[in-house]
Amino acid sequence: MNRFEGPGAREARLRYLDGDFQVVSPGSFVRCAVTGESIPLDELKYWSVARQEPYLNAEVSLGRELECHPELRRRG
């Protein structure tokens, strides 16, 4: 059991904004939209406003962006 699965630990629901997020439903963490891993709210740094998805780190965020927009790979 990780620290997010203990009693009282709940997944938060957020609204992702440019440079910030708004708590819609309180909790201590969110789940990465790609990996499913728990991300503590105080460590959340990467998300998509357009897709309203949180990401574990920059690598996962970039991978998701390229998955959704493959034409970005051809830019040079």
HELIX and SHEET records of a PDB file:
HELIX    1   1 LEU A   41  GLU A   43  5                                   3    
HELIX    2   2 ALA A   58  CYS A   68  1                                  11    
HELIX    3   3 PRO A   70  ARG A   74  5                                   5    
SHEET    1   A 2 ARG A  13  LEU A  17  0                                        
SHEET    2   A 2 ASP A  20  SER A  25 -1                                        
SHEET    1   B 2 PHE A  29  ARG A  31  0                                        
SHEET    2   B 2 SER A  38  PRO A  40 -1                                        
SHEET    1   C 2 TYR A  46  SER A  48  0                                        
SHEET    2   C 2 GLU A  53  TYR A  55 -1                                        
END                                                                             
